[in-house]
Amino acid sequence: MFGVGTRREIRRLRHLLHPPRHERSTRRVDHSMMPMMETGAKRSAQARHLNHHALFYALEANKSTCCISISNERQKSRASIILFRGRILSCVHGRRGLPYHTYGADAFHSTLVDLGNPLTQVTAHALSEGLALAASSVFLGEKKEQKPRQELGNFVQSTQEHISKIKQPGCIVFKDVQMQTHCILYLCNGEIAGLYSFQVGWIEKKVEQYLSRFVAKEPHLLAQAFVLRVCSLESLYDLTIGLSGLPSSRADKLSWITSPVSQDSLAPMETHMLAEPALKDTFRLNHMPRPRHRRDLCQGISFPNSATRHGRFVNSGRRANLV
């Protein structure tokens, strides 16, 4: 009997430390990066076809609430920006080779550097204001962790009831012993704003039932809760960062609080996307729109440089060689 119990405990610990491949979650900082919405409005373009400076000005003026995902496969960098009414509510940036992620203003500065690379992919998808606030609670909210001997179901139930009672935005993150994220529950205004599973994706139907089954099926997971305590738009404004980089005044703050919100958050994305490659892309050999342009430009580069003959005038000792 003792040997059977020991083998079961060994299998349980082995499952925690080395879960099956189909049950493993990604090793990225998933609870920091906002998952991509599978449904709803979404716009995507490469940086070389996008005027990101004009786009950021337009998003801020439009008071857009959305998530902007920025990635570059060559330099292995990734960033996520959550906008709330045109201002940066949270920003995270990571790159392979660096042992840490940057957040806030530092992350936004690194993101702007990545946007200078023409191959950087920019994708924006619309978010509800409740989901944006709940996702940003990871960065700006108060943290509460599950106690060592507390059951997962008990912690989730009590925490969800508390967040719903105070009607503040927050989220509950489910992790394993390796600190890999498996599921995220988003809460706002006393209701579930969204539920994301890294195995299934966004749960659109019967969210509460899926959450109950998930907690019962994965009792070995650990949970962390984050609550963003904001009482007004004025206090929320002080937590945000201007997207355009321009200094803000009291008048800008008042206008941000009182002015109406745009119904189409991604309208600036369509306006500032270029249908054709820009002029600078025409002279980039790796991104020629047509093979003929590439061949003609290579022939032009191979022509003899006539400036070499005129350069002999610089050396007075060679004037005798000129006709």
Secondary structure, DSSP 8 states (H G I E B T S, - for coil): -HHHHHHHHHHHHHHHHS--GGG---SS-TTTS----SSS-EEEEEGGGB-HHHHHHHHHHHT--EEEEEEETTTTEEEEEEEETTEEEEEEEEETT-SS-EEHHHHHHHHHHHHTSTT-EEEEEE--HHHHHHHHHHHHSEEEE--TTS-HHHHHHHHHHHHHHHT--EEEEEE-TT--EEEEEEEETTEEEEEEETTTEE--SSHHHHHHHHHHH-TT-EEEEEE----SHHHHHTT-EESS-----HHHHHHHHHS---S-TTHHHHHTB-SS--HHHHT-GGG-SSHHHHHHHHHHHHS--THHHHGGGG-GGGGGG--
